[in-house]
């Protein structure tokens, strides 16, 4: 049986009037390619549906063509609200990009999807700023999903190094700690993930492939 992955990406395209943002392409593309190699079915969804914005900064430098080619899957994303039944998904994966900080923390549909999959022992995975989609999730007993869980995400120190911390609605590491998570940070820009049962989190773009491979390992 082929596995079915729900990838939820941001549709927020700006931090403010002067600073554009969006999805960090490698965090989507690297994971998408790993899942495709396994023959998994992937549904790409977003808060608004339609075309998902890609952060121009993630296209700088020597980006492999196969990575650029994954952007075609961002042209017409499924609107999250239109997904009525999530029981067919084996995992949800949240790539980052600063856009996630603006449209995932308060998205109640996303929170409901994550809660249902997590409590059904399906995999919940997020990388870099993707865990912004976890901060608003409460379990059926009312406790925050991340409370008491060992997690990681884009660190406050990494955020300050980007100099974009001034534009963020909150700092992700700080918020996760406030929610009761046991947050583990590695050195800036190093490949680092944390696995807490079926909750898998990665620190930064460098961690994407490791996260995808852990998802694959658990699905096997």
N, C-alpha and C positions, 0 to 999 in steps of 0.2 A: 504493500500500500504506500503510495506516495504521500509524503507529508505536506501540509499546507501551512504556510507562514503568512501572517498578517504583518506587513511593514507599515508603520504609521509615520508619516513625514510632516514637517511643518508647512503651513502656507503663509506664515508671516514673512513679509518681504522687507520690513524696515524696523530699525530700532527707534529711530526718530526721523524727522523730515530730512536730516542731513546724512544719515547713515543707513545704507541698505544692508540687508541680511538675507537669510534664507536657510536652506539645507546645506550641510557640508557634504559635497558630492562623494568623497571617498568613503565616508561612513555609511552611505547608502550603497554605493557601487561595489565596494569590496565584499560586503555582506551578501548583496544580491548575487554576485558571481559565485560565491561559495555555495549558496543555496541552489543556484541553477546547476552547478556541477553535480550536485547530488540528485538532480531531477525533481526537486521540490516544486510544488506549485506556490507561487508568490502573488498575493494580492497587495497592491500598494494603495493605501488610503491616506486621507488627510482631513483636517477640520473643514475645509471649504470645498474639497473636491477640485477637479480640473488640474491645471498646470501648477506644479510645485516649484517655487522659486529656488534657484541654486545660488548660493553665496559666491560672488565673483572671485573672492579671495581663495576659494577652494579649487579654482581653475588655473591658478598661477603655477608656474614652474613646469616641470616635465610630467604631465599627467598622461598615463598610458591610454592609448586609443580605446582599449576595451572598457576602461573606466568611463571615458567620455561617452561611449556608446550606451552605457546603462541609463543615461539621461532620457532616453526615449521612453522609459517606463515611468517617467515623471510628468509626461505630457498630459495625461488624462487620468489622474488619480480618482479613486472612488471616494465619494463623500462619506465620512465616518457615520453620519446619522442615517445613511441609507442601509447600513449593515444591521439587519434585524436579528440574525442568528449567528452567534460566534462559536457555536459548539463544534463546527467543522474545522476550526483552526487548531493546530498543534502547538503554536507558539506565536507570540507577538514580539516584534523587534522594533525598537525606537532608535533610529539614527539621530545624531545631533545636528549641530548648526545653531547659531545664536537665535534663529527664528523660534526654536522650540521654547525658549524662555518666555515668549510672548503669547503663544496660542495653545500650549499644551497644559500648563499648570491649572487652568480653570475649566478645562474641557470635560464636562460631566459625562458625555458619551464615552470618551476615552477612558475615564476613570471606571465606568461601569464595565467596559470591555475587559480592562486589565483585572478588575476584581473577579469577574466571572471566570476568566481563564486561570488566574492564579489559584483561586479556590477549587478549581477543577483539576488541579495539579498539572496544568499546562505550563509551558515555559514563558516567563516574562523576562525579556532581555532589553538592555538599553546601554548606549555608549555615549560618552562625552557629555553633551548637553541633553541627550535623550532622556536621562533620568528626571528632567524637568517634568516629564509626563507622569512621573510616579508621585510627585510631592502632594498632589491632591487626592490620591487614592486612599480610601478607607476600606477596611475589610467589613464583612457583615456584622462583626461585633463592635464596629465603631472605631477600632484602633487604626492608626495610620499603617499602611502596608509596610513601610520601611522601619517602623518602630521595633527596636531590638534586633534588626537585621544588619549583617555586615555587608556594606555596600561601598562603591566608589563612584566617582563621576568627575567631571572637569573641576579641578580644585580651585579654591580661591586664589592660590598663588599663581596658577596658570592663567586665571582670568585677569589678574593684575598685570601679568607679563604681557598680555595682549593689549593692554590699556583700554579695553572695552568694558571693564568693570563699571566705569562711570555711567554707562548707558543701560546697564542691566536693571530689571525690576527688583532683583534680589541676587545674592550670590548662592549658587547651587549647593556647594559644600556646606555653607552655613545653614541653609534651610533644611537640608537633610539631617544635620546634627540636631537642629531645633526640634525636629520631628521624632527624635529618639533613635536615629540610626547610629550604628557603630561604623563611622566613616573611616576608611583606610586610604591614605594618600601615599603614592610613590613619588619619586623624583619627577619633576616636570618633564612632560613629553616622553615618558617611558611607557612601554607596553605593560599594562597592568589591569588585571581583572579580579573580581571577587565573585565567588559562587556561594550562594546561601540557598541550598536546595534548588528549587526551580526558579529562583530569582538570580539573574546573571547581570552584572554591571561592569562596565569598562570605563577607564579614566579619561581617555582622549582619543583623537583620531588614530594614533599609533596602536591602539588596542582593538581596533575593529575586527581584524581577521581572527584574533584570539577569541573574541566573543562569539563570532559566527561559528568557529570550530567547536566551541563549547556547546553551543546550541545543537549542532549536528551530533556531537557526542552523546548528549542527553536524549536526543530523539532516536538514536540508534538503540 
